[in-house]
Amino acid sequence: MSQDGATAMDWKKDGQSTNSTGNGMGNCVRNGSNGVVYPPYASHRLRLNPSVDHKPDNYDDLQLDFSPLLFSSLERYLPPALLNSSRDQKVHFMREILLRYFPEGERTRVQKHREYRQKIISNYQPLHRELYTMHAQNFFVPSFLKAISENSEESFRNIMSEPSPGVFTFEMLQPRFCEMLLAEVENFERWVRETKFRIMRPNTMNRFGAVLDDFGLDAMLEKLMEDFIRPISRVFFTEVGGSTLDSHHGFVVEYGMDRDVDLGFHVDDSEVTLNVCLGKQFSGGELFFRGVRCEKHVNVETQPEEIFDYAHTVGRAVLHRGRHRHGARATTSGQRINLLLWCRSSVFREIRKHQKDTSSWCAECQRNKKERQRQAVAATKLELLKRGSSAI
Ligand SMILES: [Zn+2]
């Protein structure tokens, strides 16, 4: 069982790189090996309650190492005296505060990954530009579009099947979209070969495949998550942050004779995973599921009712919790390429740090909880029986 740790690291880079937009202002005082020292504002603090009537500045045009939105939101928490000072002064103050919470090593990594992406995007010529912005009518099958526009549990259930609890499958992508995306990925890989560009693979477990976000598809995939996957996840995966999905990692994996053959049993670094087969012709490559588990129970044995195998068909999506243990059987002939979208919720991850009870989604925690309840009921019955007999 692999927890796919390095995948988590790669993912983090992706998730956070969208929040950092450029080089730092370089105006803080650094103390070499000991990190950053903040003499000017060390004593300054934010207010506990925001100044709700204050209209924050816009920071979009500045080259900052944190998201401009973060500055706008934080501005309401500034000490009142600072609210009407210059934008530069406010930025300086807020950045000093933010730097305390974002370690330097992490910032360097984010910056490196940003540069890596920019290098690709400024050199790579896309084949199908229409893939890079969301064109729902051209991408999705009509039944899927209809269900999303109706946006109810009933409309989703109408197009979905749930062959095993927590595993949802439905027709999603038009054949033409699948072909175009496959051609785009091939085009990208040709470019990588020709230019000998060293690319990062999607995760630690796949030696082949490409991160779609790295060559410009991140905006389209973000839209796919926000407008299509989040509405469904809000209904079916609420207890793992389905309604607050706020970042993604989008990539393709390639299986076949001269590619990866299979994929071991693992969990994803996501709250919700979308997995859609794009093609081509293949046999084998079934996706197998073995129950949802929290970190503590990730290696606990599978119950018979948790065993489920799914055979991919082109254009059909599978949606499941990231903690739903799974793997891919060997693709025995041909070539299989799947689109993966790992959707993550920062809110859920923050809550998880303080939450002990994971029985709302971990099957093992659930079984343990039921067993404890059963024992408690049995003990109470016994106690009542004793009291009853002593009363007689
Ligand atoms: Zn558990």
Boltz pocket constraint, residues with backbone or C-beta under 6 A from the ligand:
constraints:
  - pocket:
      binder: B
      contacts: [[A, 293], [A, 294], [A, 295], [A, 296], [A, 297], [A, 358], [A, 362], [A, 363], [A, 364], [A, 365], [A, 366]]
      max_distance: 6.0
